[in-house]
């Protein structure tokens, strides 16, 4: 728990003070990052305190173009990817590529698409991921988000949430999301909004928000968080990548522009993570929802929540030790 952590930290500080030969300045305890040669001390401390880290210009324009082209081929139904979930906005918005079709607002689970999955194994991304997960890295959850222009019903916004709500594996500190802007993303087209430091809290209860205009399936939101907490809008250029902790409370605003707003992301976990039973926890609702979807999609009746994850997970570096 947080208390025992704080107590441990305090004890270490006090032990430290008994040895006047070392100064307190050089002393820092890192919970959320591992020793590495990639992050500067400033970046490490920033992630420790805030739960996110933005790296400019990490993914090339060529790679992003490749992802955009593949996305278009999927929308045009030129390729069929096993296991891919294609989500459409609850309000009919005109599709970008195919007339008379609801707009695709999100692709999920693209682990079987070699073009898109390329993103998850980009060496420059894994180099950073390893700072949070260690050397054995699983790609656990993939998404290409195509935030549609809002049809006036505000369905394009994503409620404030914690990604850990969806994941039946731990420890949380060895999970990280990489989220890359596929174009200039700003407040008007619905950039990410984060509540810095909330990764140091606990997993909160999530529900469908009581929003007028409806909300998309599986878009759960945190029930009660302090609305006065400072929020940061993450404006990003094409190729910029933010890495964030799965307990960081975040969401995104409406897309008030005419165009679709694209980003690609992957959740990574240390292969040394383990599955937990979510029965009797705040995550039980999501388990039921996932099982219902699995039953419909794959005619799988009593699939275990953790198996839906084990099947989708892909090793991208090191050894598949546990999950």
N, C-alpha and C positions, 0 to 999 in steps of 0.2 A: 504493500500500500504506500501512499504518498508519505504518510507519517514516518513509517519505518525508514523510508528513503531519506527523508529530511533529517531524521535522527542519526542515520549512518553518516550523512554528509557532515553534520555538526560534530560528531565524534571524531571524524577524520580531521576536521579543521582544528579541533581542540588538541588532538594528538600532535598535530603539526606545530601548534603554538609551543608545545613543550620542547621543540627542537629549534632554538633560536637561530641556528646556523642557516636554516632555510627561510626565505622570506615568503610571506603569504601571497605576494604578487604572482609568483611563478606557479602558484597552486590553483588548479582548477579540476573539478570533477566533471567528467563528461558522462551523461546517462544515455544520450540519444545518438551519439556519433562514436565511431570506433577510431582507434589510432590509425592514421593514414598519411600519405605524403601528398594528397591531392588538395584537401581543403586547407586554406590558410587558417591560422588561429582565429582570425576575425570571423571567417565564415563559419567555423565550428561553433564559436560562441554565439553567433547570430542564430544558427539553427537550434542550439540548446535552449536559447531564451524564447525564440519565436515559433519554432516548429515548422519553418519553411525556409527555402533558400532558392533564390532566382539566379540562374546562370544565363548570361546573355549569349545569343548567337551560337548555340551548341549544335543545332541540327542544320545541315546544309539545305539551301534552296532546292538543289537537285533531288535530295531525298524527299523533301516535302512535296515536290511536284509528282514524284513517283506514288506517294500515298494518295494524293488528290486524284490522280488518274485512276488508280485502283478503286477508290471510293466511287468514282463516276461509273466505272464498269459494273460495280455491284448494283448501283442504283438502276442502271439500264438492264440489269439481269443478264449481262453478258458472261458473268461467271457465277458459279454456284459453289459456295464454301460450306462444307459440313460443319454443323454446330454453330454457325454464325447467327446471332440474333439481330434482326433488323427492326429497329423501333421507329414508329411514325408518330408524329405529333397528334395529340388528341383532337386538336382543332384542324380542320382541313386547311392546309396551306399549300400553295402550288409547289409542286416538286421542281427542283432546279433543272433536272435533265429529262424527266419523263412527263409529258403532259397528262392530265387527268389522273394524277396519282397523288396520294397524300405525301407530304414531304418526309423524307427519312431524317429523323432528328438525331439518331445515334446508331452506331454499330457496336455490338458487344461480342466478346469472345471470338476475336479474329485469329486465334492461335493456329488455325489450319490454313490461313491465307499467307503464303510465303512472302508476297509483296509487302503486306502490312506488317507482318510479324518481324520483318527486317528491323522495324523501329525498335523492338524490344531487345535486340541483340547489338544495337549500335555500340561500338567500343567506347565512344566518348560518353555515352549515357551510363553504361555499366561501370565505368571508372568511378563515377560519382556514387552510383547505387551501392557499390561495395563499401563505401564509407559508412553506410547505415546498416547494411545487412551482413557484412562480412563476405568472404570469397565464394561461398556456395550459394548461388542465386537462382531462385525460381521466379519465372514470370507467371503470376497467379490470375491476373484479371486485366483484360485489354479493352480499350474503348476508342472509337473515333467519334467525337461529338460534333454534330453539325447543327449548331443552334439556329433554328429558323427565325425569320423575321416575325415579330410578334403580331398575331392577328387581332390584337386589341383585348384578348382574353388573358393576357399575362402568363400563358402556359409555357412561354420560353424560359421563364426563370426557374432556377433550381433552388429549393429551400435550403436553409442552412443545415448542414448535416456533418456527421463524422463517418468517414469511410469504414472504420472498424466495425460499424453496425452490421455491415454485410459479410464480414469475414469470421469464420469459425476457427481461426488459428491465432496462435500467440507465440512468443511475446510481441506485443504491439511495437515495442521499440526497435524490433528487427524487421519491420515492414515499412516500405516507403513507396510513394507514388511519384512517377516522373510524368509531367504534363507539359506538352510542347505546343506552342502557338503555331498554327499553320498559316497565319496571316497576322496583320496588326490587330491586336485585341485591346479594346479600351472600354470605358464605362458605357458608351452608347450602344456597343454591340454585345454587351453582357460579359465583361471580364470576370475572372474569379474574384471573390471577396473573401478575405480571411480574417479570423479573429486571433491575432498574434498571442502566443502563450497558452492557448486553450489546450494544446497537446499535453500540457502538464496536469490536466484534470482527468476525469474518469469518463467512461463511455456513458453517454446519457440516453434516456429513453427517446425513441424516435416514433413518429406517427405520420400519417398523411396530414399535411397542414390543412387548416380550415380556410382555404383560399376560395374566393369567388372566381368563377371561370374555370374551375376544374384543375386537376393536376395530373401529370403523367404517371403511369403505372411504375411502381417501385421507387418513386421519388419521395422517399420518407424525409421528414425533417426533425430536427432536435425539438423536443417538446418545450423545455424551458431553459433558456440561457439568458444571461444578463444582457438586455438590449443596449445597455449603456457602455458595454465593452467597446474599446476602440476597434474600428474595422479598417482594413487596408485593401484598396482596390489595386489588383495586380495588372497594371497596363503592360502589355508585352508586344514585342516585335516578332515577326516571323522567325522561327528557329529558336527563340528564347525558351528556356525550359525551367519550370519550377519543380523542386523536389519538396514533398511535404509529408509530415507524420500522419498516420491514420486516425489519430485522435484530434487533429486540428479541426476546429469548427470552420467550415467554409461553405460557400454556395456561389451562385452567380445571378446577376440581374437580368432584366429583360433585354432582348435584342431589339432596339428601337430603330435599326437601320433597315434598308431594303434588302440587303444581302444576307446570306447564311454565314455564320461564324464558325470556323473549323478549328478543332484542336485534336491531338492524338495523345493517348496516355496509356501507361501500363503500371499496374501495381506489382511490386516485387516483394518477395519475402525471403528471408534466409531459409535455405533448404533444411536447416536445423530446427525450424519452427515445428510446433506440434499442434494437432487438432484438439479442440475442446468441445464438450457437449454443451449446447446452448439451451437445453431444456431448463425451464424455470428461470431463465435470464431475460433481459430486455430484448434479446435477439431471437427469441422463440417465434415471434410473428413473422420475421423475414424467412426463417427456416420453412414455415408452413407455405409461404408464398412461393418460395423457390421450388419446393416439392410439388406444388400444384402445377407450376410451369413445366417441370421435368416430366410429370405424369402425362401432360397434354402433348408435349413436344416429342418425347422419346418413348411414350407408352411405358414408362418406368413407374411402377406403382409405389414400391416402398424404398426408394433410393435414399440412402443416408445423405444428409446435408453435406458432410465432409467429402463424400464420394463425388458430389457434383463439382467440388473444388479440385480433388485429386485428379479427376479426368481432364480438367482444363489446364492444370498447371504444366508448365514446360521448363525444363532445366535450361538456363542460358549461360551459366558459368559454374565450374567446379563440379561437385558431386551431389547427387540427389540422396541426401543422408536420411531425411525423415519424412517431410511432406512431399 
